[in-house]
């Protein structure tokens, strides 16, 4: 799961390298069973903050992880990507019922943006 500030084609295998935030589920980083149970609906919330350069990950209202911002020069997140990293076809899958974005307009802009 990645949040990024640019479009990448669905088959781009290196898109995560230029993302703002990347959450990998599976044996390579986080055990999938630690975050999500199979065959059940879950609510995944990603709350990112450019000032703290972090993204808080919540699953079903439970704070699970904080992931670092990978790219510091950006105009903001505007793409949410889901990609299976396996080279083998999966018997499972991922269903996304809906995506909602909420922007906090009460946050004052930074005085200067690093370039």
VENKA-V228987 format. One record per residue. N is the residue number from 1. RES is the residue in one letter. NEAR is the number of other ideal C-beta (glycine too) atoms within 8 Angstrom. Layout:
{{N:RES:NEAR} {N:RES:NEAR}}
//
This chain:
{{1:X:11} {2:X:14} {3:X:13} {4:X:13} {5:X:10} {6:X:6} {7:X:4} {8:X:10} {9:X:6} {10:X:5} {11:X:4} {12:X:7} {13:X:4} {14:X:6} {15:X:13} {16:X:9} {17:X:5} {18:X:9} {19:X:13} {20:X:13} {21:X:14} {22:X:9} {23:X:12} {24:X:10} {25:X:9} {26:X:9} {27:X:5} {28:X:5} {29:X:6} {30:X:10} {31:X:7} {32:X:10} {33:X:7} {34:X:6} {35:X:10} {36:X:10} {37:X:6} {38:X:7} {39:X:3} {40:X:6} {41:X:4} {42:X:8} {43:X:8} {44:X:9} {45:X:9} {46:X:12} {47:X:7} {48:X:12} {49:X:9} {50:X:9} {51:X:5} {52:X:5} {53:X:8} {54:X:10} {55:X:15} {56:X:12} {57:X:13} {58:X:12} {59:X:12} {60:X:6} {61:X:6} {62:X:6} {63:X:6} {64:X:8} {65:X:9} {66:X:7} {67:X:9} {68:X:8} {69:X:11} {70:X:7} {71:X:9} {72:X:6} {73:X:5} {74:X:9} {75:X:3} {76:X:6} {77:X:11} {78:X:5} {79:X:11} {80:X:9} {81:X:11} {82:X:7} {83:X:8} {84:X:6} {85:X:6} {86:X:6} {87:X:2} {88:X:4} {89:X:4} {90:X:7} {91:X:3} {92:X:5} {93:X:4} {94:X:6} {95:X:4} {96:X:6} {97:X:4} {98:X:4} {99:X:5} {100:X:4} {101:X:4} {102:X:4} {103:X:4} {104:X:5} {105:X:4} {106:X:4} {107:X:5} {108:X:4} {109:X:4} {110:X:7} {111:X:3} {112:X:4} {113:X:4} {114:X:5} {115:X:3}}
//
